[in-house]
Amino acid sequence: MSFADNMRILSNINCGLASATTFLQQKSDGVNPQYATMNLFGNLANGIARNEVAYEMQRFGNPTGNMINMYAGYGNPISNAIGTMGLMGACTPNPWMFFNSYSFMCPPMPMIGGFYSNMGMGFNFGAPHCCHRGFFC
C-alpha cells in the first residue's frame, strides 16, 4: 500500500470516530434522535468526500489536502466548513471547477465527468491543474 492509501484509510477512521463522538454527545444532550442520526450521516459524507479529494491530491504528489483535513478535523459543522472550503481553495481558482473536473484532480476538461457532470453547475473550460494555483500551492 502506498502512503496515499494509508492516509486515506487512517483519515476515514478518524472521520468515523469524530462523527460517532459528535453523535453520542448529541444523544446524551437530548437532541432529537432523527436529527442526530442525519447529522451523523452528513458528517460522515462530508469527511469521506474530503478524504477522497485529499487522496487524489496525494496520489499526484500534493500533500496539501491531507494537511487541510488534519487542520480542520471532522465531525462537526465548523470542521466541515473549514475543510471543504480549504480543499476547494487548494484545488482550483474557481470552486465550480472543483466539482466539474474529471476525477476531481485530473486536469479539467470541458464536458467530461466530474461530480455534477457540467449539469448547470458552472462551466469548465480547461482551467489550470490544481497543483499550479490555489491555496498553499
Stockholm file with secondary structure:
# STOCKHOLM 1.0

chainA/1-137         MSFADNMRILSNINCGLASATTFLQQKSDGVNPQYATMNLFGNLANGIARNEVAYEMQRFGNPTGNMINMYAGYGNPISNAIGTMGLMGACTPNPWMFFNSYSFMCPPMPMIGGFYSNMGMGFNFGAPHCCHRGFFC
#=GR chainA/1-137 SS CCHHHHHHHHHHHHHHHHHHHHHHHHHHTTCCHHHHHHHHHHHHHHHHHHHHHHHHHHHTTCTHHHHHHHHHCSSSHHHHHHHHHHHHHHHCSSHHHHHHSTTTTSCCCTTSCSSSTTSSSCCCSCCCCTTTSSTTC
#=GC SS_cons         CCHHHHHHHHHHHHHHHHHHHHHHHHHHTTCCHHHHHHHHHHHHHHHHHHHHHHHHHHHTTCTHHHHHHHHHCSSSHHHHHHHHHHHHHHHCSSHHHHHHSTTTTSCCCTTSCSSSTTSSSCCCSCCCCTTTSSTTC
//
